[in-house]
Protein backbone atom coordinates (compact mmCIF):
# COMPACT_ATOMS: atom_id res chain seq x y z
CA UNK A 1 0.00 0.00 0.00
CA UNK A 2 1.68 3.21 -1.18
CA UNK A 3 -1.13 5.36 0.16
CA UNK A 4 -4.92 5.18 0.40
CA UNK A 5 -6.25 3.73 -2.85
CA UNK A 6 -2.82 3.04 -4.35
CA UNK A 7 -0.81 -0.17 -4.32
CA UNK A 8 2.47 -1.20 -5.93
CA UNK A 9 5.94 -2.53 -5.12
CA UNK A 10 7.92 -1.04 -2.24
CA UNK A 11 11.65 -1.38 -1.63
CA UNK A 12 12.30 -1.71 2.09
CA UNK A 13 15.11 -2.82 4.39
CA UNK A 14 14.86 -6.41 5.58
CA UNK A 15 13.07 -6.72 8.94
CA UNK A 16 15.30 -7.20 11.98
CA UNK A 17 14.54 -9.87 14.59
CA UNK A 18 14.23 -8.71 18.19
CA UNK A 19 15.15 -11.27 20.90
CA UNK A 20 11.72 -12.99 20.80
CA UNK A 21 11.00 -12.61 17.07
CA UNK A 22 11.45 -14.77 14.00
CA UNK A 23 12.06 -13.65 10.44
CA UNK A 24 10.10 -15.80 7.99
CA UNK A 25 10.46 -16.19 4.23
CA UNK A 26 6.97 -16.81 2.85
CA UNK A 27 6.40 -19.67 0.39
CA UNK A 28 2.69 -19.00 -0.13
CA UNK A 29 0.37 -16.10 0.64
CA UNK A 30 -3.33 -15.36 0.23
CA UNK A 31 -4.90 -11.96 -0.24
CA UNK A 32 -7.97 -11.29 1.87
CA UNK A 33 -10.82 -8.85 1.51
CA UNK A 34 -9.52 -7.09 4.63
CA UNK A 35 -6.26 -6.31 2.75
CA UNK A 36 -8.23 -4.55 0.03
CA UNK A 37 -10.38 -2.86 2.70
CA UNK A 38 -7.17 -1.48 4.26
CA UNK A 39 -5.80 -0.40 0.86
CA UNK A 40 -8.95 1.64 0.31
CA UNK A 41 -8.41 3.40 3.64
CA UNK A 42 -10.78 1.26 5.74
CA UNK A 43 -8.33 1.06 8.65
CA UNK A 44 -6.67 4.44 8.38
CA UNK A 45 -4.42 6.48 6.10
CA UNK A 46 -1.42 4.13 6.04
CA UNK A 47 1.49 4.99 3.78
CA UNK A 48 4.22 2.67 2.51
CA UNK A 49 2.79 -0.24 4.48
CA UNK A 50 3.31 -3.83 3.33
CA UNK A 51 -0.08 -5.56 3.11
CA UNK A 52 -0.92 -9.22 3.69
CA UNK A 53 -1.63 -11.27 6.80
CA UNK A 54 -2.11 -14.81 5.47
CA UNK A 55 1.11 -16.74 4.82
CA UNK A 56 3.04 -19.92 5.38
CA UNK A 57 6.82 -19.89 5.16
CA UNK A 58 10.28 -21.03 6.15
CA UNK A 59 12.02 -19.62 9.22
CA UNK A 60 15.01 -17.59 8.04
CA UNK A 61 16.34 -16.31 11.36
CA UNK A 62 15.34 -16.31 15.03
CA UNK A 63 16.03 -13.90 17.88
CA UNK A 64 18.43 -14.92 20.66
CA UNK A 65 15.66 -15.89 23.13
CA UNK A 66 13.62 -18.05 20.70
CA UNK A 67 13.88 -21.65 21.88
CA UNK A 68 11.55 -23.82 19.81
CA UNK A 69 12.19 -22.78 16.21
CA UNK A 70 15.26 -22.61 14.03
CA UNK A 71 16.14 -21.52 10.51
CA UNK A 72 14.74 -23.95 7.94
CA UNK A 73 11.58 -24.85 9.89
CA UNK A 74 8.41 -24.87 7.76
CA UNK A 75 5.84 -22.91 9.71
CA UNK A 76 2.21 -21.82 9.69
CA UNK A 77 1.32 -18.48 11.24
CA UNK A 78 -2.04 -17.21 12.39
CA UNK A 79 -2.95 -13.82 10.94
CA UNK A 80 -3.22 -12.67 14.55
CA UNK A 81 -0.02 -12.81 16.59
CA UNK A 82 -0.67 -11.65 20.16
CA UNK A 83 1.97 -10.26 22.45
CA UNK A 84 1.58 -12.95 25.10
CA UNK A 85 3.43 -10.92 27.73
CA UNK A 86 0.56 -8.47 28.03
CA UNK A 87 -1.74 -9.07 31.00
CA UNK A 88 -4.90 -8.40 29.01
CA UNK A 89 -4.48 -11.73 27.16
CA UNK A 90 -4.48 -13.57 30.50
CA UNK A 91 -8.02 -12.55 31.39
CA UNK A 92 -10.09 -15.70 31.92
CA UNK A 93 -12.13 -16.58 28.87
CA UNK A 94 -10.77 -13.67 26.88
CA UNK A 95 -9.90 -13.63 23.20
CA UNK A 96 -6.12 -12.97 23.16
CA UNK A 97 -6.52 -10.95 19.99
CA UNK A 98 -6.97 -7.69 21.89
CA UNK A 99 -3.58 -7.61 23.64
CA UNK A 100 -3.00 -3.87 23.98
CA UNK A 101 -6.51 -2.81 23.04
CA UNK A 102 -9.04 -3.39 20.28
CA UNK A 103 -7.51 -5.72 17.67
CA UNK A 104 -4.08 -4.96 19.16
CA UNK A 105 -2.83 -8.46 18.33
CA UNK A 106 -3.47 -7.94 14.61
CA UNK A 107 0.20 -6.96 14.10
CA UNK A 108 0.48 -7.63 10.36
CA UNK A 109 -0.60 -4.54 8.42
CA UNK A 110 -2.57 -2.86 11.24
CA UNK A 111 0.44 -2.40 13.56
CA UNK A 112 3.42 -3.03 11.26
CA UNK A 113 4.38 -4.47 7.89
CA UNK A 114 2.52 -7.52 6.62
CA UNK A 115 3.50 -10.68 4.80
CA UNK A 116 3.43 -9.78 1.08
CA UNK A 117 7.20 -9.47 1.18
CA UNK A 118 10.38 -11.47 0.67
CA UNK A 119 10.79 -11.57 4.45
CA UNK A 120 8.49 -10.69 7.32
CA UNK A 121 8.76 -10.55 11.11
CA UNK A 122 6.72 -12.63 13.55
CA UNK A 123 6.61 -11.32 17.12
CA UNK A 124 6.69 -13.74 20.08
CA UNK A 125 7.81 -16.53 17.75
CA UNK A 126 7.72 -19.36 20.32
CA UNK A 127 4.08 -18.60 21.13
CA UNK A 128 2.88 -17.71 17.64
CA UNK A 129 4.51 -20.15 15.21
CA UNK A 130 3.69 -23.78 14.60
CA UNK A 131 5.58 -26.38 12.55
CA UNK A 132 3.58 -27.69 9.58
CA UNK A 133 3.55 -31.49 9.77
CA UNK A 134 4.62 -33.24 6.55
CA UNK A 135 1.15 -34.63 5.94
CA UNK A 136 -0.58 -31.26 6.11
CA UNK A 137 -0.75 -29.75 2.60
CA UNK A 138 0.59 -26.20 2.17
CA UNK A 139 -2.75 -25.05 0.75
CA UNK A 140 -4.58 -26.21 3.87
CA UNK A 141 -1.98 -24.68 6.20
CA UNK A 142 -2.40 -21.40 4.31
CA UNK A 143 -6.17 -21.45 4.86
CA UNK A 144 -5.47 -22.05 8.56
CA UNK A 145 -3.99 -18.54 8.80
CA UNK A 146 -7.31 -16.73 8.83
CA UNK A 147 -10.28 -18.33 7.00
CA UNK A 148 -10.44 -21.46 9.11
CA UNK A 149 -9.69 -20.03 12.59
CA UNK A 150 -12.03 -17.09 11.97
CA UNK A 151 -14.88 -19.22 10.61
CA UNK A 152 -14.42 -21.74 13.40
CA UNK A 153 -14.45 -18.95 15.98
CA UNK A 154 -17.79 -17.83 14.56
CA UNK A 155 -19.11 -21.33 15.25
CA UNK A 156 -17.44 -21.58 18.67
CA UNK A 157 -18.86 -18.31 19.97
CA UNK A 158 -22.32 -19.34 18.67
CA UNK A 159 -22.61 -21.74 21.65
CA UNK A 160 -23.72 -24.66 19.45
CA UNK A 161 -25.03 -27.72 21.29
CA UNK A 162 -25.51 -31.19 19.77
CA UNK A 163 -28.47 -31.17 17.44
CA UNK A 164 -28.93 -27.39 17.40
CA UNK A 165 -30.29 -25.61 14.37
CA UNK A 166 -27.91 -22.95 13.08
CA UNK A 167 -28.21 -20.22 10.44
CA UNK A 168 -25.08 -18.89 8.72
CA UNK A 169 -25.29 -15.50 6.99
CA UNK A 170 -22.73 -15.34 4.19
CA UNK A 171 -20.99 -18.18 2.39
CA UNK A 172 -17.74 -16.53 1.42
CA UNK A 173 -14.63 -18.36 2.67
CA UNK A 174 -15.17 -17.41 6.34
CA UNK A 175 -18.87 -18.33 6.25
CA UNK A 176 -18.00 -21.65 4.60
CA UNK A 177 -15.59 -22.40 7.43
CA UNK A 178 -18.28 -21.37 9.92
CA UNK A 179 -20.54 -23.98 8.32
CA UNK A 180 -17.78 -26.59 8.64
CA UNK A 181 -17.18 -25.54 12.25
CA UNK A 182 -20.88 -25.72 13.12
CA UNK A 183 -21.05 -29.25 11.75
CA UNK A 184 -17.97 -30.30 13.75
CA UNK A 185 -19.55 -28.85 16.89
CA UNK A 186 -22.60 -31.02 16.38
CA UNK A 187 -25.20 -28.80 14.75
CA UNK A 188 -28.24 -30.60 13.39
CA UNK A 189 -29.72 -28.51 10.64
CA UNK A 190 -27.53 -25.77 9.15
CA UNK A 191 -29.16 -23.14 6.92
CA UNK A 192 -26.58 -21.27 4.83
CA UNK A 193 -27.66 -17.97 3.29
CA UNK A 194 -26.05 -17.10 -0.04
CA UNK A 195 -26.55 -17.06 -3.77
CA UNK A 196 -23.28 -17.82 -5.51
CA UNK A 197 -23.47 -21.27 -7.08
CA UNK A 198 -19.95 -22.57 -6.35
CA UNK A 199 -20.12 -21.29 -2.76
CA UNK A 200 -23.51 -22.93 -2.27
CA UNK A 201 -22.14 -26.24 -3.53
CA UNK A 202 -19.17 -26.00 -1.20
CA UNK A 203 -21.46 -25.04 1.72
CA UNK A 204 -23.41 -28.26 1.18
CA UNK A 205 -20.14 -30.18 1.05
CA UNK A 206 -18.97 -28.59 4.33
CA UNK A 207 -22.19 -29.51 6.09
CA UNK A 208 -25.02 -27.09 5.27
CA UNK A 209 -28.32 -28.93 5.09
CA UNK A 210 -30.11 -26.19 3.18
CA UNK A 211 -29.16 -23.16 1.07
CA UNK A 212 -31.35 -20.09 1.42
CA UNK A 213 -31.30 -17.40 -1.28
CA UNK A 214 -32.77 -13.92 -1.10
CA UNK A 215 -33.80 -14.48 -4.71
CA UNK A 216 -36.51 -16.83 -3.41
CA UNK A 217 -37.96 -14.15 -1.11
CA UNK A 218 -37.33 -12.75 2.36
CA UNK A 219 -34.62 -14.98 3.87
CA UNK A 220 -35.89 -14.66 7.45
CA UNK A 221 -39.43 -15.67 6.46
CA UNK A 222 -38.14 -18.57 4.39
CA UNK A 223 -36.19 -19.98 7.35
CA UNK A 224 -38.96 -19.42 9.92
CA UNK A 225 -41.36 -21.23 7.63
CA UNK A 226 -39.08 -24.17 6.82
CA UNK A 227 -38.05 -24.50 10.45
CA UNK A 228 -41.52 -23.95 11.86
CA UNK A 229 -40.10 -21.36 14.27
CA UNK A 230 -36.88 -19.77 15.44
CA UNK A 231 -33.40 -21.30 15.58
CA UNK A 232 -30.81 -21.85 18.32
CA UNK A 233 -27.88 -19.92 16.88
CA UNK A 234 -27.23 -17.45 14.11
CA UNK A 235 -23.76 -16.81 12.71
CA UNK A 236 -23.03 -13.61 10.79
CA UNK A 237 -20.06 -14.02 8.45
CA UNK A 238 -21.04 -11.61 5.73
CA UNK A 239 -23.65 -8.99 4.89
CA UNK A 240 -23.88 -5.66 6.77
CA UNK A 241 -25.24 -4.43 10.10
CA UNK A 242 -28.83 -5.13 9.04
CA UNK A 243 -27.96 -8.83 9.38
CA UNK A 244 -27.99 -8.32 13.17
CA UNK A 245 -31.66 -7.28 12.99
CA UNK A 246 -32.46 -10.29 10.83
CA UNK A 247 -30.56 -12.52 13.25
CA UNK A 248 -32.61 -11.14 16.17
CA UNK A 249 -35.77 -12.09 14.32
CA UNK A 250 -34.43 -15.60 13.72
CA UNK A 251 -32.98 -16.56 17.09
CA UNK A 252 -34.93 -18.19 19.93
CA UNK A 253 -35.07 -16.81 23.47
CA UNK A 254 -31.82 -18.00 25.15
CA UNK A 255 -30.22 -18.33 21.73
CA UNK A 256 -26.94 -16.87 20.52
CA UNK A 257 -25.97 -14.55 17.69
CA UNK A 258 -22.33 -14.81 16.73
CA UNK A 259 -20.84 -12.14 14.49
CA UNK A 260 -17.35 -12.12 12.97
CA UNK A 261 -18.15 -9.37 10.47
CA UNK A 262 -15.88 -6.36 10.14
CA UNK A 263 -18.61 -3.70 9.94
CA UNK A 264 -18.04 -0.49 8.12
CA UNK A 265 -17.26 2.66 10.08
CA UNK A 266 -20.28 4.37 8.48
CA UNK A 267 -22.80 1.77 9.66
CA UNK A 268 -25.18 2.04 12.57
CA UNK A 269 -27.12 -0.67 14.32
CA UNK A 270 -30.62 0.05 15.63
CA UNK A 271 -31.97 -2.59 17.99
CA UNK A 272 -35.56 -3.49 17.06
CA UNK A 273 -37.16 -3.90 20.48
CA UNK A 274 -39.82 -6.43 19.54
CA UNK A 275 -37.21 -8.77 18.04
CA UNK A 276 -35.04 -8.00 21.10
CA UNK A 277 -37.84 -9.54 23.16
CA UNK A 278 -38.45 -6.13 24.78
CA UNK A 279 -35.22 -6.77 26.65
CA UNK A 280 -36.43 -10.08 28.10
CA UNK A 281 -35.13 -12.57 25.54
CA UNK A 282 -31.85 -13.70 27.17
CA UNK A 283 -30.34 -13.65 23.72
CA UNK A 284 -26.54 -13.37 23.61
CA UNK A 285 -24.96 -11.21 20.94
CA UNK A 286 -21.29 -12.11 20.71
CA UNK A 287 -18.88 -10.36 18.37
CA UNK A 288 -15.24 -10.96 17.72
CA UNK A 289 -12.47 -11.86 15.34
CA UNK A 290 -9.83 -14.50 14.74
CA UNK A 291 -8.14 -15.72 17.94
CA UNK A 292 -4.43 -15.98 17.27
CA UNK A 293 -1.41 -17.87 18.51
CA UNK A 294 0.53 -21.06 18.02
CA UNK A 295 -1.73 -23.33 20.05
CA UNK A 296 -4.74 -22.21 18.06
CA UNK A 297 -2.79 -23.05 14.90
CA UNK A 298 -1.85 -26.45 16.28
CA UNK A 299 -5.56 -27.21 16.80
CA UNK A 300 -6.37 -26.11 13.24
CA UNK A 301 -3.60 -28.29 11.79
CA UNK A 302 -4.78 -31.21 13.97
CA UNK A 303 -8.23 -30.98 12.42
CA UNK A 304 -6.74 -30.97 8.92
CA UNK A 305 -4.35 -33.82 9.72
CA UNK A 306 -7.17 -35.93 11.15
CA UNK A 307 -9.22 -35.40 8.00
CA UNK A 308 -12.03 -33.56 9.80
CA UNK A 309 -11.99 -30.67 7.34
CA UNK A 310 -10.27 -29.76 4.10
CA UNK A 311 -9.97 -25.96 3.93
CA UNK A 312 -7.85 -26.12 0.75
CA UNK A 313 -11.11 -26.43 -1.21
CA UNK A 314 -11.65 -22.71 -0.58
CA UNK A 315 -8.79 -21.82 -2.94
CA UNK A 316 -10.24 -21.63 -6.43
CA UNK A 317 -7.72 -19.29 -8.07
CA UNK A 318 -4.04 -20.15 -7.90
CA UNK A 319 -1.13 -17.97 -8.95
CA UNK A 320 2.49 -19.07 -9.25
CA UNK A 321 5.46 -16.86 -8.41
CA UNK A 322 6.21 -14.01 -6.03
CA UNK A 323 5.62 -11.44 -8.76
CA UNK A 324 2.00 -12.59 -9.10
CA UNK A 325 1.00 -11.14 -5.71
CA UNK A 326 -0.45 -7.97 -7.33
CA UNK A 327 -2.54 -10.07 -9.76
CA UNK A 328 -4.06 -12.03 -6.90
CA UNK A 329 -4.55 -8.86 -4.87
CA UNK A 330 -6.32 -7.10 -7.75
CA UNK A 331 -8.54 -10.14 -8.21
CA UNK A 332 -9.48 -9.97 -4.51
CA UNK A 333 -10.23 -6.28 -4.92
CA UNK A 334 -12.39 -6.78 -8.01
CA UNK A 335 -14.02 -9.95 -6.64
CA UNK A 336 -15.24 -11.75 -9.74
CA UNK A 337 -18.47 -13.52 -8.95
CA UNK A 338 -17.00 -17.01 -8.91
CA UNK A 339 -14.07 -16.08 -6.64
CA UNK A 340 -13.91 -17.86 -3.32
CA UNK A 341 -10.25 -17.41 -2.36
CA UNK A 342 -7.13 -16.65 -4.40
CA UNK A 343 -3.68 -17.80 -3.33
CA UNK A 344 -0.12 -17.28 -4.55
CA UNK A 345 2.47 -20.06 -4.39
CA UNK A 346 6.04 -18.93 -4.85
CA UNK A 347 7.23 -22.34 -6.04
CA UNK A 348 5.45 -25.12 -7.82
CA UNK A 349 3.53 -27.28 -5.35
CA UNK A 350 1.29 -30.29 -5.61
ZN1 LIG B 1 -7.56 -12.56 5.99
Boltz pocket constraint, residues with backbone or C-beta under 6 A from the ligand:
constraints:
  - pocket:
      binder: B
      contacts: [[A, 30], [A, 31], [A, 32], [A, 33], [A, 34], [A, 53], [A, 54], [A, 79], [A, 146], [A, 147]]
      max_distance: 6.0
